[in-house]
Amino acid sequence: MTAGLFPEENVNDIFFSRHDTDEPLGSASHHPFSLEGQEWPTAEHYYQASLFDNPTIKSKILALKSANDVLAFTKWKLFSKKKGWKKLRQVLMTRAIYTKCKTYPQIAEKLLATGDKKLVENSSYDYYWGCGRDRRAENTYGKVLMNVRDKLKEESSK
C-alpha cells in the first residue's frame, strides 16, 4: 500500500538512464550495428533516423557523432517526422536494441543477467520512455528491454 502520492519503489527494480553513454543497455552507448543496409553508431541514431522519410535529415543524423547530438538535432523537427511516427516508436526502438544485443553478445548477457527484475528508465521528465517524476509513467524503454530480454531467453532455450 502506498503511503503518499508516489508509488513505493520496488528495491528489486533496476533503474538506469537510456541517455547514459556509459550504460550498454541504453540507446546512447556507442555500439555500432548494421540494420536495414546501414551502419548505425548508436541505437538512438537508428531510432531517430527511422522517424523521418526525408533522406537529407536521415543523412545528417547518421553523420552526427553522439546520441546527444542526434537528440539535439531532432528535438525541433517534430513537424518533419513521418506520418504515424508515434505508432512506430516502440517497434523501432525494439528493433534497434534487439539488433544491438545480437551484435554484441556481452550486452545480451548483461541484459539476461537482470533475470526477471523490472527495468526502469529513470527519467523524471520523459513520461513515454521513462518512469516520470511520480514513477507512474509508461516506462516504454524499460518495457522494450524486458521484451528483448524475453526474446533472448526464448532463443537461448531452443
N, C-alpha and C positions, 0 to 999 in steps of 0.2 A: 504494500500500500504506500502511496506517495504522500509525504507529509506537507509538501508545498506545491508551488506552481510547476516545478520542474520534475521530470521523472527521475527516479533514483538511477544512478549509473550501475550497471552490472560490472562488478570488478573483473569478470572474465572477458569482457569485450576488449577488442584490440582497437585502439584509436591511432590514427595516423593522418598525415596530410598528403593528398594526392599531388600537391604542388611542390612538395619537398624533393629537390633534385637528388638527394642522397637516399631517398626511400625507393628501393627497387620495385615495390608494389604500386607506386604512384604512377601517374600518367606523365610526369615531368622528368623522370630519370632518363639519362642518355643511354638507351639501349636500342640501337638501330635495328630495324627489322624490315623485311620485304613483304609487301602486301599490295595486291592489285597492280603488279608490274612496276612498283616504285619502292625505293628505299626511303624509309621514314626515320628521322633521328630520334623521335620520341613518340609515344602513343598519343600525346597531345597534338603533335604535328598532324598525324594521320586523322585524328578525330576532327580537328578544326577544319582542315582542308576538305574533308568529306562533306562539310555542311554547305559548301559553295559549289555552284556549277561553273562559275567564272574561272577560266584557265589562268588568267593573269593573277588573280587573288591566290589561287592554289600554288602557282609557282613562287609567288612572294612568300607564302607561308613556308614552303619547302626550303627556301633559301635562308630563313631565319635560324640563328644559332641555337637558341634555347626555347624551351616551352614557355617561359615567362615572356619572351619576345613575341611569341605566337599569340599568347593571351592579350598582350598589349595591342598588337596589330589588329586582332579580330574584334576587340571589345566594342568598337563603334561601328561595326559593319553589319548590324542587325538586319537592316533592310536589304542587304545584298545576299543574304542566305537563301538557299533553295527553298521552294515551297514545301511545306510539310516537314521541315527540318526538326521540329520538336519531337515528332513521332520516331525519328531515326536515331536520336541521341543515344539511348541505351544500347541499341543494336551495334552502332558504330564503335562505341567505347568497348563493348564486349569483344567485338572482333579484334580490336587493337590489343587488348590485354591478353586475350587468348593466344594471338599470334606471337606476342612478346614472350609469353610463358613457353610456347613451343620452340621458340628460337633460343631461349636461354633456360636450360634445364635447372640451373641454380635458382632462378626466380620462381619457377614452377615448384621446386622443392620448398622454398620459403613459404609460398602460398599454402601448399599442402601441410606444412608444419603447423599452421594455425589451427589444425584439427577442425572441430565443429564450432569454434568460437565465432561470435558475431564480430564482423569487421565494420568499423565505423570511420567514415571520412569526417574528420574533426574540423568542420568549418562552421563557424558561428554565423557566417553571412550567406552561405550558399544553402538554400532550402531545397534545391533539387538534388545536387550531387552530394551534399553534406548533411550533417545532422541538425544544423541550425542552432541558434543560440539557446533554444529551450530543449534541444535534443529530441524534438518531436517531428523533425522534417523528414524528407523522403529517404535520405542516405542512399541514393541510387548508385553512387560509386561503390559503396560497401556491398550493395546487392550484386553489382557486376562482378566484383572479386569473389564473392561467395558462390555465384553461379559458375564462374570459370573454375573455381576450386572443385565444385561438384562434378563438372565435366572432366577435369583431370583425374579425379578419383575414379570415375566411371571407366575412363580409358585405361587406367593402370590396373584395374581389376579384370580386364579381358585377357 
